[in-house]
Amino acid sequence: MKKTFCIAGPVRVEDHYCLPNRLNALELHQLINEKKYFILHAPRQTGKTTAILDFVRQLNSEGKFRALYVNVEPAQAARSDIERGLRTIMTSFKKSIGNEFGETSGDYALAERYEAVALPSGGLLEDFLTLWVKLSAKPTVLFVDEIDSLVGDTLISVLRQLRSGYAARPESFPQTICLVGLRDVRDYRIWSPEQGSFVLGGSAFNIKAESLKLADFSREEVAALYQQHTKATGQIFTPEAIEYAFYLTQGQPWLVNALAYQACFRDVTDRTQPITKEIVERSKETLILRRDTHIDVLADRLKEPRVRSILDQLIWGSDKLVEFPPDDVQYVLDLGILARRDKRLVIANPIYQEVFPRVLSAPSEETIYERTAAYVEKNGVLNVPKLLEAFTQFYRENSAIWLEKFDYKESGPHLLLMAFLQRIINGGGSIHREYALGRKRVDLLIRWGKQRIVIELKIQRNPKTITEGLVQTAEYMDTSHATEGHLVVFDRSPEKTWDEKIFTRQERVQGKTITTWGM
């Protein structure tokens, strides 16, 4: 069977192109030799499971340790039912042991017995691990995947049982345990119905020595992955295509694979035709419109209050950098929604930059009845002044009602304009968005044929807002080789009338003609 790019589940080396040895084996061996318990975390679809399974096989082949991987996600359905949850976990142990050591092993018989044993459920996992370790002539190493999928008292019970057995290692408890999940254990805020309060993961598992994070692909690793396809099929990726794929994804593994899969196995199946930057761009648009599971799951996180509070400020161009709780900032970073670059919080990659506003403004976009043809001249030129005039009237008539619908209250005007623009631009162009906390603005670049149109979005804060905005617009026009520039300023002062807020004027700044739209 020919290999392909993995876009679902763990990588299978016989089926998928892959990058081996993504974990720092030397670092992991040191932690294991020092009998440490540690965390490995990374966002979804970054290759955690694949990397851990590969490392477990490596450990067992070396012969010094007995290593086991177990996925506890099936116990998520038990929620805070500790007894049900732990018995489900024992079933997962039994299956993993059968896969790794065989169903005729003593380990398997032990797990089978504990799957149905009539012991108090609160100590079931600790008791099993104690006996399992004693069965082994070698020190044991345990990797527990999807640990943070567990809910409530079930998660608290598992963490506390692992902590309880810690002092008995390595003779009567695993020498090393690695908890694998989306987040660091310090980010767990676990609601306990039994206690009627939140329990912090750091207090329930205070034996953690290290927190490791699986990194995204580097530019070189993206090139190496794509080169595997070229070697197998002869189909090349141009250097510009590889560079653009890295730019769009910033190395996020699922996106890297999904772009290449769409390009090579859906869009261009003729292996004599190279994958170009233009093909990668087309594949990106397909991914965004299709919203596969990975993107959908990530987009669902935007509803969480901890995420919304930060992202709302980011989308409308806030200059506030210090108002967010550090734990909330770390949470969105660990989820892979945001990244920190040049000391600023930014959306993690350009694909997410386009996905998130589309997701948040989708209900509005679907009910905006404007049509592309109304704003395209006979020569094919997009008439942006006409478009923004129409939006100004639309915003005046509908903003009070529409903005109330947005959960993202601060960035509502920006999202409404993006929805309006997307409805029109979908007919033949593209919108590129740039925003980061501390920049005091949002940059939009519309590409329509040979037109490159810059639209800067700002909130009226003080008398300098427009002056600063004009300079920023001119600078962005220069760096993006824009053919046209517009500055849109939203004035949210309740004491002003619409007639006072709405205006249009043109100015020359740094040799650029810019139209300012007040609304």
Summary of the structure (lengths in Angstrom):
residues: 519
radius of gyration: 26.8
end to end distance: 59.4
largest distance: 82.7
contacts: 1684
relative contact order: 0.08
helix: 51%
strand: 18%
